[in-house]
Amino acid sequence: MLENYPDILTIKQLKEILNIGQNKALAILHNGKIQYFRIGRSVKIPKKAVVDYIEKSIM
């Protein structure tokens, strides 16, 4: 799952993976449903956190 993506994702990649818009992606991150961290002004998302979110969503 998600083999074509790097281990650390951007918001743009998160939107592609989940097929959602900018506002929904930011809401998911800010609500703590997917863990993320910042480097400067850039938001970085571990791919493992996205996989965990997807697995929880389908159960």
C-alpha positions as CSV (number, residue, x, y, z in Angstrom):
1,M,0.0,0.0,0.0
2,L,1.4,3.4,-1.0
3,E,4.7,1.9,-2.3
4,N,5.0,4.8,-4.8
5,Y,5.1,7.4,-2.0
6,P,8.1,8.4,0.2
7,D,8.1,7.6,4.0
8,I,7.4,11.3,4.7
9,L,4.5,12.9,2.9
10,T,3.4,16.4,2.1
11,I,-0.1,17.8,2.4
12,K,-0.4,17.6,-1.4
13,Q,0.4,13.9,-1.3
14,L,-2.0,13.3,1.6
15,K,-4.7,15.0,-0.5
16,E,-3.9,12.7,-3.5
17,I,-3.9,9.5,-1.3
18,L,-7.2,10.3,0.4
19,N,-8.7,12.0,-2.6
20,I,-9.8,15.0,-0.5
21,G,-9.4,18.8,-0.6
22,Q,-7.2,21.2,1.2
23,N,-9.7,22.1,3.9
24,K,-10.5,18.5,4.8
25,A,-6.8,17.5,4.8
26,L,-6.0,20.4,7.3
27,A,-9.0,19.5,9.4
28,I,-7.8,15.9,9.7
29,L,-4.4,17.0,10.7
30,H,-5.5,19.7,13.2
31,N,-8.0,17.3,14.8
32,G,-5.2,14.9,15.6
33,K,-6.6,12.1,13.4
34,I,-3.2,11.9,11.6
35,Q,0.0,12.7,13.3
36,Y,2.3,15.2,11.6
37,F,5.2,17.5,12.4
38,R,6.6,20.7,11.1
39,I,10.0,21.6,9.7
40,G,10.0,25.3,9.6
41,R,6.8,26.2,7.8
42,S,6.5,22.8,6.0
43,V,4.1,20.2,7.3
44,K,5.5,16.6,7.1
45,I,3.3,13.5,7.6
46,P,4.7,10.1,8.3
47,K,3.3,7.6,5.8
48,K,2.8,5.1,8.6
49,A,0.4,7.6,10.2
50,V,-1.7,7.8,7.0
51,V,-1.8,4.0,6.7
52,D,-2.9,3.7,10.3
53,Y,-5.7,6.3,9.7
54,I,-6.9,4.4,6.6
55,E,-6.9,1.1,8.5
56,K,-8.9,2.6,11.4
57,S,-11.3,4.2,8.9
58,I,-12.3,1.0,7.2
59,M,-12.8,-1.0,10.4
